[in-house]
């Protein structure tokens, strides 16, 4: 492709960094401009709620590339430069100072932002969200031994921060409206296992409980007031009720968007949007998946890591379908797990191994006993076999699936 060609990437996270890497690795010799809203080099976000708060990693450990890498690869990296508008007809992006930049191909990797529940007190001092390194720094400074934290929401971020806080000697209360933690991701049966895990480690976990407001004194948060009138006193409050995709630029540009809770920017299997010169990856991409025959949008690290290579191929004129299975992982206390697959609707969960000892594999099956998803907990040599079962689409015998003596590799039909 001509060296006069300009590709623009909007979004300075992992997806943006991997996109410019993939373009150079695949021989693109033109101009690459990467616009990042934050003033820091692109970094990975999962460690913010895991190793960083646990004191095991610093920002340098999860920064994708150092500054020399961008120079060596001729990447025009513009930190602290958010794009405010996209003009698909003119093939330009506009910055806050009114300047415009031309593009031949554009990649949107704008990520997501924490949701703010419609309750009083969400902007008070002492209320925290976790999306950026700055957010994590602030949390790190208040999670001191002997302090107390109230967490609104028992999703991945809420539970990972709760685990880190407990290991730092912080008293933690988690309030969740659902009947179990992680219901949307794992269902109630497996969610109950995470509830037990946190209660064993001293978390005051209050399920099926509504928060009326974040209690304040003056401008400072003092905890939560629940719908039944009771209160949870806390030195700090973390709001972790999910994320919303940052689709404002895409919407303003007239790109096709999804509706409902799934939302996102509609892209085909090659990550191309409704505009043939614009691609989208990561949290915002509602992508057609060849295996599932449906659009899937997930806010997981694996998409930010791997989707950019497929998008880069399309931008370079050799479109390829993104066929990776959805994947995420978590580390909480002594529990480490990987989840792969997609099971928004499932019939049953089958367990294999030592569930009380937290060394097991869980499988989500449909009504025809086909494996939709699997989760390995503290077992690290089965992921490829689980993926093969999902991809095969073949019915399995649930009894053999539950039997550790039956090799997983023999169950896929």
SETI-270418 format. One record per residue (C-alpha): residue number from 1; residue in one letter; x negated, y negated, z. Coordinates in nm, 4 decimals, always signed. Layout:
SETI-270418
{fitor NUM,'a',{X,Y,Z}}
...
END
This chain:
SETI-270418
{fitor 1,'x',{+0.0000,+0.0000,+0.0000}}
{fitor 2,'x',{-0.1313,-0.3435,-0.0927}}
{fitor 3,'x',{-0.3511,-0.5197,+0.1591}}
{fitor 4,'x',{-0.1279,-0.8276,+0.1167}}
{fitor 5,'x',{+0.1673,-0.6377,+0.2657}}
{fitor 6,'x',{+0.2729,-0.7419,+0.6176}}
{fitor 7,'x',{+0.4363,-0.5129,+0.8689}}
{fitor 8,'x',{+0.5824,-0.6675,+1.1836}}
{fitor 9,'x',{+0.6505,-0.4759,+1.5044}}
{fitor 10,'x',{+0.8712,-0.6370,+1.7675}}
{fitor 11,'x',{+0.8197,-0.4941,+2.1142}}
{fitor 12,'x',{+0.5048,-0.4675,+2.3226}}
{fitor 13,'x',{+0.5620,-0.1395,+2.5039}}
{fitor 14,'x',{+0.4430,+0.2136,+2.4376}}
{fitor 15,'x',{+0.6516,+0.2415,+2.1192}}
{fitor 16,'x',{+0.5039,-0.0735,+1.9692}}
{fitor 17,'x',{+0.1493,+0.0352,+2.0508}}
{fitor 18,'x',{+0.2014,+0.3827,+1.9047}}
{fitor 19,'x',{+0.3590,+0.2337,+1.5920}}
{fitor 20,'x',{+0.0575,+0.0198,+1.5051}}
{fitor 21,'x',{-0.1669,+0.3168,+1.5828}}
{fitor 22,'x',{+0.0319,+0.5413,+1.3486}}
{fitor 23,'x',{+0.0253,+0.2842,+1.0678}}
{fitor 24,'x',{-0.3531,+0.2551,+1.0800}}
{fitor 25,'x',{-0.4002,+0.6311,+1.1229}}
{fitor 26,'x',{-0.1975,+0.6845,+0.8057}}
{fitor 27,'x',{-0.4075,+0.4519,+0.5980}}
{fitor 28,'x',{-0.2079,+0.1288,+0.6002}}
{fitor 29,'x',{-0.4571,-0.1472,+0.5168}}
{fitor 30,'x',{-0.2249,-0.4475,+0.5220}}
{fitor 31,'x',{-0.1543,-0.6996,+0.7944}}
{fitor 32,'x',{+0.0056,-0.5744,+1.1157}}
{fitor 33,'x',{+0.1523,-0.8205,+1.3634}}
{fitor 34,'x',{+0.2712,-0.6932,+1.7013}}
{fitor 35,'x',{+0.4881,-0.9319,+1.9027}}
{fitor 36,'x',{+0.5051,-0.8609,+2.2758}}
{fitor 37,'x',{+0.7303,-1.0432,+2.5180}}
{fitor 38,'x',{+0.5066,-0.9663,+2.8148}}
{fitor 39,'x',{+0.1611,-1.1196,+2.8459}}
{fitor 40,'x',{+0.0017,-0.7840,+2.9297}}
{fitor 41,'x',{-0.1376,-0.5301,+2.6884}}
{fitor 42,'x',{+0.1191,-0.2618,+2.5993}}
{fitor 43,'x',{+0.1517,+0.0007,+2.8707}}
{fitor 44,'x',{+0.3543,+0.3092,+2.9566}}
{fitor 45,'x',{+0.6487,+0.2633,+3.1925}}
{fitor 46,'x',{+0.7062,+0.6028,+3.3625}}
{fitor 47,'x',{+0.4090,+0.5582,+3.6009}}
{fitor 48,'x',{+0.5694,+0.2438,+3.7432}}
{fitor 49,'x',{+0.8157,+0.4503,+3.9482}}
{fitor 50,'x',{+0.5836,+0.7472,+3.9898}}
{fitor 51,'x',{+0.2032,+0.7321,+4.0215}}
{fitor 52,'x',{+0.1753,+0.3533,+4.0607}}
{fitor 53,'x',{+0.4031,+0.3303,+4.3645}}
{fitor 54,'x',{+0.2401,+0.6464,+4.4992}}
{fitor 55,'x',{-0.0972,+0.4744,+4.4832}}
{fitor 56,'x',{-0.2371,+0.7264,+4.2349}}
{fitor 57,'x',{-0.2752,+0.5031,+3.9281}}
{fitor 58,'x',{-0.3476,+0.1421,+3.8440}}
{fitor 59,'x',{-0.2286,-0.0526,+3.5400}}
{fitor 60,'x',{-0.5513,+0.0234,+3.3547}}
{fitor 61,'x',{-0.4755,+0.3957,+3.3830}}
{fitor 62,'x',{-0.1528,+0.3667,+3.1836}}
{fitor 63,'x',{-0.2396,+0.0840,+2.9449}}
{fitor 64,'x',{-0.2139,+0.2360,+2.5972}}
{fitor 65,'x',{-0.5183,+0.0697,+2.4367}}
{fitor 66,'x',{-0.7699,-0.1843,+2.5611}}
{fitor 67,'x',{-0.8011,-0.5235,+2.3931}}
{fitor 68,'x',{-1.1025,-0.4157,+2.1848}}
{fitor 69,'x',{-0.8941,-0.1442,+2.0200}}
{fitor 70,'x',{-0.6541,-0.4005,+1.8726}}
{fitor 71,'x',{-0.9465,-0.6069,+1.7451}}
{fitor 72,'x',{-1.1235,-0.3048,+1.5970}}
{fitor 73,'x',{-0.8046,-0.1951,+1.4196}}
{fitor 74,'x',{-0.7230,-0.5441,+1.2934}}
{fitor 75,'x',{-0.3956,-0.5709,+1.4825}}
{fitor 76,'x',{-0.2681,-0.9269,+1.5200}}
{fitor 77,'x',{-0.1480,-0.8822,+1.8786}}
{fitor 78,'x',{+0.0591,-1.1734,+2.0016}}
{fitor 79,'x',{+0.1206,-1.1348,+2.3729}}
{fitor 80,'x',{+0.3794,-1.3504,+2.5457}}
{fitor 81,'x',{+0.5454,-1.4193,+2.2103}}
{fitor 82,'x',{+0.9057,-1.2975,+2.2071}}
{fitor 83,'x',{+1.0894,-1.2924,+1.8767}}
{fitor 84,'x',{+1.4184,-1.4807,+1.9012}}
{fitor 85,'x',{+1.5738,-1.4177,+1.5603}}
{fitor 86,'x',{+1.5504,-1.1887,+1.2584}}
{fitor 87,'x',{+1.6539,-1.3009,+0.9106}}
{fitor 88,'x',{+1.6837,-0.9884,+0.6933}}
{fitor 89,'x',{+1.7599,-1.1868,+0.3775}}
{fitor 90,'x',{+1.4493,-1.4034,+0.4069}}
{fitor 91,'x',{+1.2474,-1.1172,+0.5573}}
{fitor 92,'x',{+1.1320,-1.3342,+0.8457}}
{fitor 93,'x',{+1.1249,-1.3296,+1.2235}}
{fitor 94,'x',{+1.1484,-1.6511,+1.4224}}
{fitor 95,'x',{+0.9664,-1.7342,+1.7447}}
{fitor 96,'x',{+1.0728,-1.9558,+2.0294}}
{fitor 97,'x',{+0.8713,-2.2521,+1.9025}}
{fitor 98,'x',{+1.0610,-2.2505,+1.5725}}
{fitor 99,'x',{+0.7862,-2.0951,+1.3598}}
{fitor 100,'x',{+0.8680,-1.8050,+1.1309}}
{fitor 101,'x',{+0.6630,-1.5079,+1.0149}}
{fitor 102,'x',{+0.7249,-1.3115,+0.6956}}
{fitor 103,'x',{+0.7500,-0.9340,+0.6952}}
{fitor 104,'x',{+0.7729,-0.6691,+0.4235}}
{fitor 105,'x',{+0.8779,-0.4018,+0.6709}}
{fitor 106,'x',{+0.9978,-0.4577,+1.0261}}
{fitor 107,'x',{+1.0064,-0.2213,+1.3219}}
{fitor 108,'x',{+1.2212,-0.2991,+1.6259}}
{fitor 109,'x',{+1.0944,-0.1448,+1.9500}}
{fitor 110,'x',{+1.2641,-0.3794,+2.1945}}
{fitor 111,'x',{+1.3353,-0.1226,+2.4654}}
{fitor 112,'x',{+1.5956,-0.1660,+2.7353}}
{fitor 113,'x',{+1.6694,-0.3757,+3.0403}}
{fitor 114,'x',{+1.8072,-0.2822,+3.3838}}
{fitor 115,'x',{+2.1826,-0.3067,+3.4161}}
{fitor 116,'x',{+2.3159,-0.5515,+3.6715}}
{fitor 117,'x',{+2.6395,-0.4364,+3.8329}}
{fitor 118,'x',{+2.9212,-0.6924,+3.8471}}
{fitor 119,'x',{+2.9043,-0.7400,+4.2235}}
{fitor 120,'x',{+2.8032,-1.0399,+4.4370}}
{fitor 121,'x',{+2.4426,-1.0722,+4.5470}}
{fitor 122,'x',{+2.2613,-0.9127,+4.2523}}
{fitor 123,'x',{+2.0370,-1.2177,+4.2038}}
{fitor 124,'x',{+1.9535,-1.2770,+4.5708}}
{fitor 125,'x',{+1.5986,-1.2838,+4.7008}}
{fitor 126,'x',{+1.4940,-0.9381,+4.8128}}
{fitor 127,'x',{+1.6882,-0.7647,+4.5336}}
{fitor 128,'x',{+1.4580,-0.5728,+4.3013}}
{fitor 129,'x',{+1.4828,-0.4068,+3.9616}}
{fitor 130,'x',{+1.2217,-0.1842,+3.8009}}
{fitor 131,'x',{+1.1369,-0.2266,+3.4371}}
{fitor 132,'x',{+0.8079,-0.4134,+3.4106}}
{fitor 133,'x',{+0.4698,-0.3976,+3.5789}}
{fitor 134,'x',{+0.5541,-0.7244,+3.7525}}
{fitor 135,'x',{+0.8650,-0.5579,+3.8968}}
{fitor 136,'x',{+0.6519,-0.2701,+4.0228}}
{fitor 137,'x',{+0.3998,-0.5078,+4.1788}}
{fitor 138,'x',{+0.6765,-0.6791,+4.3728}}
{fitor 139,'x',{+0.8175,-0.3486,+4.4924}}
{fitor 140,'x',{+0.4725,-0.2294,+4.5886}}
{fitor 141,'x',{+0.4287,-0.5331,+4.8104}}
{fitor 142,'x',{+0.7485,-0.4740,+5.0108}}
{fitor 143,'x',{+0.7403,-0.0943,+5.0477}}
{fitor 144,'x',{+0.5350,-0.1062,+5.3666}}
{fitor 145,'x',{+0.5368,+0.1501,+5.6443}}
{fitor 146,'x',{+0.8186,+0.0889,+5.8884}}
{fitor 147,'x',{+1.0252,-0.1223,+5.6480}}
{fitor 148,'x',{+1.3616,-0.0206,+5.5040}}
{fitor 149,'x',{+1.4921,+0.0063,+5.1491}}
{fitor 150,'x',{+1.8477,+0.0408,+5.0199}}
{fitor 151,'x',{+1.8776,+0.1876,+4.6704}}
{fitor 152,'x',{+2.1887,+0.1321,+4.4635}}
{fitor 153,'x',{+2.2061,+0.4262,+4.2232}}
{fitor 154,'x',{+2.0790,+0.7856,+4.2358}}
{fitor 155,'x',{+1.9461,+0.8132,+3.8833}}
{fitor 156,'x',{+1.5863,+0.8815,+3.7842}}
{fitor 157,'x',{+1.4449,+0.5413,+3.8787}}
{fitor 158,'x',{+1.6343,+0.5261,+4.2064}}
{fitor 159,'x',{+1.5272,+0.8732,+4.3156}}
{fitor 160,'x',{+1.1650,+0.8349,+4.2061}}
{fitor 161,'x',{+1.1303,+0.5081,+4.3956}}
{fitor 162,'x',{+1.3051,+0.6652,+4.6961}}
{fitor 163,'x',{+1.0515,+0.9484,+4.6947}}
{fitor 164,'x',{+0.7561,+0.7095,+4.6697}}
{fitor 165,'x',{+0.9001,+0.4923,+4.9474}}
{fitor 166,'x',{+0.9537,+0.7857,+5.1825}}
{fitor 167,'x',{+0.5965,+0.8994,+5.1268}}
{fitor 168,'x',{+0.4883,+0.5490,+5.2316}}
{fitor 169,'x',{+0.6820,+0.5654,+5.5563}}
{fitor 170,'x',{+0.9760,+0.3527,+5.4423}}
{fitor 171,'x',{+1.3275,+0.4265,+5.5695}}
{fitor 172,'x',{+1.5427,+0.4830,+5.2602}}
{fitor 173,'x',{+1.9188,+0.4819,+5.2046}}
{fitor 174,'x',{+2.0480,+0.5723,+4.8579}}
{fitor 175,'x',{+2.4083,+0.4933,+4.7668}}
{fitor 176,'x',{+2.5636,+0.6593,+4.4626}}
{fitor 177,'x',{+2.9192,+0.6392,+4.3292}}
{fitor 178,'x',{+2.9123,+0.9888,+4.1749}}
{fitor 179,'x',{+2.9623,+1.3163,+4.3596}}
{fitor 180,'x',{+2.5954,+1.4144,+4.3144}}
{fitor 181,'x',{+2.2742,+1.2477,+4.1947}}
{fitor 182,'x',{+2.1878,+1.2612,+3.8246}}
{fitor 183,'x',{+2.5336,+1.3815,+3.7218}}
{fitor 184,'x',{+2.5173,+1.2178,+3.3789}}
{fitor 185,'x',{+2.1829,+1.3814,+3.3017}}
{fitor 186,'x',{+2.2068,+1.7207,+3.4719}}
{fitor 187,'x',{+2.5623,+1.7828,+3.5929}}
{fitor 188,'x',{+2.6764,+1.8389,+3.9499}}
{fitor 189,'x',{+2.5278,+2.1863,+4.0010}}
{fitor 190,'x',{+2.1691,+2.0808,+3.9408}}
{fitor 191,'x',{+2.2282,+1.7345,+4.0848}}
{fitor 192,'x',{+2.3071,+1.8995,+4.4174}}
{fitor 193,'x',{+1.9533,+2.0428,+4.4240}}
{fitor 194,'x',{+1.8084,+1.6920,+4.4039}}
{fitor 195,'x',{+2.0434,+1.5775,+4.6788}}
{fitor 196,'x',{+1.9098,+1.8514,+4.9046}}
{fitor 197,'x',{+1.5503,+1.7630,+4.8127}}
{fitor 198,'x',{+1.5881,+1.4016,+4.9197}}
{fitor 199,'x',{+1.7800,+1.4796,+5.2355}}
{fitor 200,'x',{+1.5069,+1.7225,+5.3372}}
{fitor 201,'x',{+1.2629,+1.4340,+5.3092}}
{fitor 202,'x',{+1.4681,+1.2040,+5.5282}}
{fitor 203,'x',{+1.6639,+1.0007,+5.2747}}
{fitor 204,'x',{+2.0056,+0.8855,+5.3926}}
{fitor 205,'x',{+2.1904,+0.9829,+5.0749}}
{fitor 206,'x',{+2.5486,+0.8586,+5.0534}}
{fitor 207,'x',{+2.7378,+1.0076,+4.7632}}
{fitor 208,'x',{+3.0824,+0.9311,+4.6275}}
{fitor 209,'x',{+3.0345,+0.5869,+4.7804}}
{fitor 210,'x',{+3.1096,+0.2490,+4.6262}}
{fitor 211,'x',{+2.9094,-0.0674,+4.6882}}
{fitor 212,'x',{+3.1229,-0.3797,+4.7233}}
{fitor 213,'x',{+2.8401,-0.6319,+4.7336}}
{fitor 214,'x',{+2.4787,-0.6887,+4.8230}}
{fitor 215,'x',{+2.4922,-0.8437,+5.1672}}
{fitor 216,'x',{+2.3017,-1.1693,+5.2089}}
{fitor 217,'x',{+2.2050,-1.4193,+5.4733}}
{fitor 218,'x',{+2.1416,-1.7501,+5.3046}}
{fitor 219,'x',{+1.9654,-1.6642,+4.9787}}
{fitor 220,'x',{+1.8120,-1.3390,+5.1032}}
{fitor 221,'x',{+1.9486,-0.9859,+5.0710}}
{fitor 222,'x',{+2.0010,-0.8008,+5.3973}}
{fitor 223,'x',{+2.1398,-0.4729,+5.2621}}
{fitor 224,'x',{+2.4611,-0.3391,+5.1136}}
{fitor 225,'x',{+2.8249,-0.3763,+5.2060}}
{fitor 226,'x',{+3.0230,-0.0690,+5.1086}}
{fitor 227,'x',{+3.3815,-0.0528,+4.9941}}
{fitor 228,'x',{+3.4915,+0.1073,+5.3222}}
{fitor 229,'x',{+3.3687,-0.2036,+5.5041}}
{fitor 230,'x',{+3.0550,-0.0506,+5.6530}}
{fitor 231,'x',{+2.7089,-0.1916,+5.5860}}
{fitor 232,'x',{+2.3611,-0.0585,+5.5133}}
{fitor 233,'x',{+2.0947,-0.2843,+5.6613}}
{fitor 234,'x',{+1.7701,-0.3068,+5.4639}}
{fitor 235,'x',{+1.4655,-0.5258,+5.4231}}
{fitor 236,'x',{+1.4834,-0.4819,+5.0453}}
{fitor 237,'x',{+1.7396,-0.3633,+4.7887}}
{fitor 238,'x',{+1.6602,-0.1816,+4.4653}}
{fitor 239,'x',{+1.9303,-0.1899,+4.1983}}
{fitor 240,'x',{+1.8910,+0.1179,+3.9769}}
{fitor 241,'x',{+2.2223,+0.1746,+3.8021}}
{fitor 242,'x',{+2.0899,+0.2464,+3.4553}}
{fitor 243,'x',{+1.9642,+0.0489,+3.1579}}
{fitor 244,'x',{+2.1120,-0.1205,+2.8547}}
{fitor 245,'x',{+1.9424,-0.1225,+2.5148}}
{fitor 246,'x',{+1.8037,-0.4575,+2.4015}}
{fitor 247,'x',{+1.9992,-0.4795,+2.0770}}
{fitor 248,'x',{+2.0483,-0.8551,+2.0654}}
{fitor 249,'x',{+1.8054,-0.9090,+1.7769}}
{fitor 250,'x',{+1.9565,-0.6206,+1.5816}}
{fitor 251,'x',{+2.3076,-0.7497,+1.6391}}
{fitor 252,'x',{+2.2158,-1.1021,+1.5328}}
{fitor 253,'x',{+2.0516,-0.9579,+1.2203}}
{fitor 254,'x',{+2.3742,-0.7795,+1.1278}}
{fitor 255,'x',{+2.2393,-0.4261,+1.1645}}
{fitor 256,'x',{+2.4862,-0.1459,+1.2298}}
{fitor 257,'x',{+2.5248,-0.0747,+1.6016}}
{fitor 258,'x',{+2.6791,+0.2092,+1.7973}}
{fitor 259,'x',{+2.9823,+0.1574,+2.0167}}
{fitor 260,'x',{+3.0651,+0.2641,+2.3705}}
{fitor 261,'x',{+2.8191,+0.3592,+2.6447}}
{fitor 262,'x',{+2.5815,+0.5235,+2.3970}}
{fitor 263,'x',{+2.5431,+0.2051,+2.1943}}
{fitor 264,'x',{+2.2099,+0.1306,+2.0358}}
{fitor 265,'x',{+2.0971,+0.0586,+1.6824}}
{fitor 266,'x',{+2.2241,+0.3147,+1.4340}}
{fitor 267,'x',{+1.9359,+0.4788,+1.2471}}
{fitor 268,'x',{+1.9087,+0.7815,+1.0236}}
{fitor 269,'x',{+1.6847,+1.0791,+1.0945}}
{fitor 270,'x',{+1.3834,+0.8861,+0.9621}}
{fitor 271,'x',{+1.4568,+0.5993,+1.2071}}
{fitor 272,'x',{+1.5669,+0.3589,+0.9322}}
{fitor 273,'x',{+1.8470,+0.1159,+1.0171}}
{fitor 274,'x',{+2.1300,+0.0004,+0.7907}}
{fitor 275,'x',{+1.8755,-0.2398,+0.6387}}
{fitor 276,'x',{+1.6271,-0.0386,+0.4278}}
{fitor 277,'x',{+1.3330,-0.2575,+0.5363}}
{fitor 278,'x',{+1.4007,-0.2399,+0.9102}}
{fitor 279,'x',{+1.3329,+0.0565,+1.1389}}
{fitor 280,'x',{+1.4086,+0.1056,+1.5086}}
{fitor 281,'x',{+1.2564,+0.3372,+1.7689}}
{fitor 282,'x',{+1.2628,+0.4121,+2.1399}}
{fitor 283,'x',{+1.5372,+0.3161,+2.3810}}
{fitor 284,'x',{+1.7420,+0.1260,+2.1223}}
{fitor 285,'x',{+1.7474,+0.3930,+1.8511}}
{fitor 286,'x',{+2.0691,+0.5937,+1.8144}}
{fitor 287,'x',{+1.9229,+0.8462,+1.5733}}
{fitor 288,'x',{+2.0800,+1.1177,+1.3632}}
{fitor 289,'x',{+1.9295,+1.4448,+1.4862}}
{fitor 290,'x',{+1.8977,+1.7225,+1.2258}}
{fitor 291,'x',{+1.9388,+2.0003,+1.4835}}
{fitor 292,'x',{+2.2414,+1.8660,+1.6663}}
{fitor 293,'x',{+2.4206,+1.7058,+1.3739}}
{fitor 294,'x',{+2.4943,+1.4047,+1.5932}}
{fitor 295,'x',{+2.3469,+1.0724,+1.6913}}
{fitor 296,'x',{+2.1362,+1.0787,+2.0055}}
{fitor 297,'x',{+2.0028,+0.7817,+2.1982}}
{fitor 298,'x',{+1.7903,+0.8539,+2.5029}}
{fitor 299,'x',{+1.5848,+0.6186,+2.7176}}
{fitor 300,'x',{+1.2893,+0.8494,+2.7612}}
{fitor 301,'x',{+0.9137,+0.8175,+2.7350}}
{fitor 302,'x',{+0.8875,+1.0937,+2.4743}}
{fitor 303,'x',{+1.0825,+0.8926,+2.2171}}
{fitor 304,'x',{+0.8622,+0.5878,+2.2662}}
{fitor 305,'x',{+0.5583,+0.8131,+2.2295}}
{fitor 306,'x',{+0.6591,+1.0177,+1.9246}}
{fitor 307,'x',{+0.9256,+0.8351,+1.7222}}
{fitor 308,'x',{+0.6875,+0.5636,+1.5980}}
{fitor 309,'x',{+0.4938,+0.8145,+1.3856}}
{fitor 310,'x',{+0.8109,+0.9053,+1.1975}}
{fitor 311,'x',{+0.9091,+0.5407,+1.1582}}
{fitor 312,'x',{+0.5603,+0.4540,+1.0323}}
{fitor 313,'x',{+0.5881,+0.7268,+0.7688}}
{fitor 314,'x',{+0.9121,+0.5761,+0.6445}}
{fitor 315,'x',{+0.7659,+0.2259,+0.6391}}
{fitor 316,'x',{+0.4804,+0.3625,+0.4279}}
{fitor 317,'x',{+0.7201,+0.5168,+0.1751}}
{fitor 318,'x',{+0.7055,+0.8796,+0.2866}}
{fitor 319,'x',{+1.0130,+0.9171,+0.5088}}
{fitor 320,'x',{+1.0193,+1.2142,+0.7424}}
{fitor 321,'x',{+1.2899,+1.3315,+0.9781}}
{fitor 322,'x',{+1.2282,+1.2970,+1.3494}}
{fitor 323,'x',{+1.3067,+1.6473,+1.4751}}
{fitor 324,'x',{+1.1645,+1.6489,+1.8279}}
{fitor 325,'x',{+1.3974,+1.7724,+2.1016}}
{fitor 326,'x',{+1.4871,+1.5164,+2.3682}}
{fitor 327,'x',{+1.2408,+1.5507,+2.6566}}
{fitor 328,'x',{+1.1828,+1.3910,+2.9947}}
{fitor 329,'x',{+1.0066,+1.4696,+3.3186}}
{fitor 330,'x',{+1.0014,+1.3638,+3.6813}}
{fitor 331,'x',{+0.7863,+1.4039,+3.9904}}
{fitor 332,'x',{+0.9532,+1.3677,+4.3305}}
{fitor 333,'x',{+0.7755,+1.4822,+4.6474}}
{fitor 334,'x',{+0.6503,+1.8327,+4.5693}}
{fitor 335,'x',{+0.8956,+1.8839,+4.2836}}
{fitor 336,'x',{+0.7718,+1.8443,+3.9296}}
{fitor 337,'x',{+0.9939,+1.9246,+3.6372}}
{fitor 338,'x',{+1.0368,+1.8988,+3.2610}}
{fitor 339,'x',{+1.3716,+1.8878,+3.0831}}
{fitor 340,'x',{+1.4162,+1.9520,+2.7147}}
{fitor 341,'x',{+1.7294,+1.9588,+2.5004}}
{fitor 342,'x',{+2.0629,+1.7840,+2.4881}}
{fitor 343,'x',{+2.3668,+1.9022,+2.6820}}
{fitor 344,'x',{+2.6277,+1.6277,+2.7191}}
{fitor 345,'x',{+2.8938,+1.9011,+2.7163}}
{fitor 346,'x',{+2.8086,+2.2430,+2.8562}}
{fitor 347,'x',{+2.9946,+2.5441,+2.9890}}
{fitor 348,'x',{+2.7645,+2.6772,+3.2620}}
{fitor 349,'x',{+2.4181,+2.6581,+3.4161}}
{fitor 350,'x',{+2.2079,+2.9735,+3.4529}}
{fitor 351,'x',{+1.9164,+2.9815,+3.6969}}
{fitor 352,'x',{+1.6065,+3.1968,+3.6611}}
{fitor 353,'x',{+1.3560,+3.2278,+3.9458}}
{fitor 354,'x',{+1.3307,+3.1036,+4.3032}}
{fitor 355,'x',{+1.5781,+2.8177,+4.3383}}
{fitor 356,'x',{+1.5399,+2.7697,+4.7184}}
{fitor 357,'x',{+1.1617,+2.7693,+4.6758}}
{fitor 358,'x',{+1.1902,+2.5226,+4.3876}}
{fitor 359,'x',{+1.0111,+2.7384,+4.1337}}
{fitor 360,'x',{+1.2705,+2.8136,+3.8697}}
{fitor 361,'x',{+1.4072,+2.7417,+3.5243}}
{fitor 362,'x',{+1.7626,+2.6190,+3.4694}}
{fitor 363,'x',{+1.9466,+2.6610,+3.1399}}
{fitor 364,'x',{+2.2543,+2.4746,+3.0185}}
{fitor 365,'x',{+2.4737,+2.7012,+2.7998}}
{fitor 366,'x',{+2.7739,+2.6307,+2.5824}}
{fitor 367,'x',{+3.0832,+2.8517,+2.5646}}
{fitor 368,'x',{+2.9133,+3.0820,+2.3147}}
{fitor 369,'x',{+2.6142,+3.1339,+2.5468}}
{fitor 370,'x',{+2.3800,+2.9302,+2.3289}}
{fitor 371,'x',{+2.1076,+2.7429,+2.5144}}
{fitor 372,'x',{+2.1561,+2.3673,+2.4824}}
{fitor 373,'x',{+1.8887,+2.2535,+2.7275}}
{fitor 374,'x',{+1.6428,+2.3853,+2.9822}}
{fitor 375,'x',{+1.4596,+2.2519,+3.2853}}
{fitor 376,'x',{+1.1464,+2.4084,+3.4297}}
{fitor 377,'x',{+1.0777,+2.3197,+3.7935}}
{fitor 378,'x',{+0.7220,+2.3747,+3.9213}}
{fitor 379,'x',{+0.6707,+2.6358,+3.6451}}
{fitor 380,'x',{+0.4468,+2.5150,+3.3656}}
{fitor 381,'x',{+0.4126,+2.7894,+3.1044}}
{fitor 382,'x',{+0.7658,+2.8219,+2.9669}}
{fitor 383,'x',{+0.8387,+2.4972,+2.7822}}
{fitor 384,'x',{+0.7632,+2.6323,+2.4347}}
{fitor 385,'x',{+0.9844,+2.9373,+2.4950}}
{fitor 386,'x',{+1.2681,+2.7136,+2.6155}}
{fitor 387,'x',{+1.2357,+2.4972,+2.3045}}
{fitor 388,'x',{+1.2465,+2.8081,+2.0848}}
{fitor 389,'x',{+1.5679,+2.9274,+2.2508}}
{fitor 390,'x',{+1.7305,+2.5897,+2.1885}}
{fitor 391,'x',{+1.6167,+2.5674,+1.8277}}
{fitor 392,'x',{+1.7264,+2.9226,+1.7471}}
{fitor 393,'x',{+2.0907,+2.8441,+1.8212}}
{fitor 394,'x',{+2.1388,+3.2148,+1.8921}}
{fitor 395,'x',{+2.3632,+3.3410,+2.1737}}
{fitor 396,'x',{+2.1781,+3.4879,+2.4703}}
{fitor 397,'x',{+2.2731,+3.7406,+2.7356}}
{fitor 398,'x',{+2.3127,+3.5277,+3.0524}}
{fitor 399,'x',{+2.2131,+3.8191,+3.2764}}
{fitor 400,'x',{+1.8873,+3.8725,+3.0903}}
{fitor 401,'x',{+1.8317,+3.4977,+3.0820}}
{fitor 402,'x',{+1.8540,+3.4934,+3.4619}}
{fitor 403,'x',{+1.6183,+3.7908,+3.4997}}
{fitor 404,'x',{+1.2516,+3.6840,+3.5368}}
{fitor 405,'x',{+1.1504,+4.0302,+3.4126}}
{fitor 406,'x',{+1.3096,+3.9645,+3.0713}}
{fitor 407,'x',{+1.0588,+3.7680,+2.8598}}
{fitor 408,'x',{+1.2127,+3.4460,+2.7341}}
{fitor 409,'x',{+1.0533,+3.5062,+2.3955}}
{fitor 410,'x',{+1.2696,+3.8167,+2.3474}}
{fitor 411,'x',{+1.6043,+3.6464,+2.4126}}
{fitor 412,'x',{+1.6495,+3.4291,+2.1048}}
{fitor 413,'x',{+1.8301,+3.6767,+1.8859}}
END
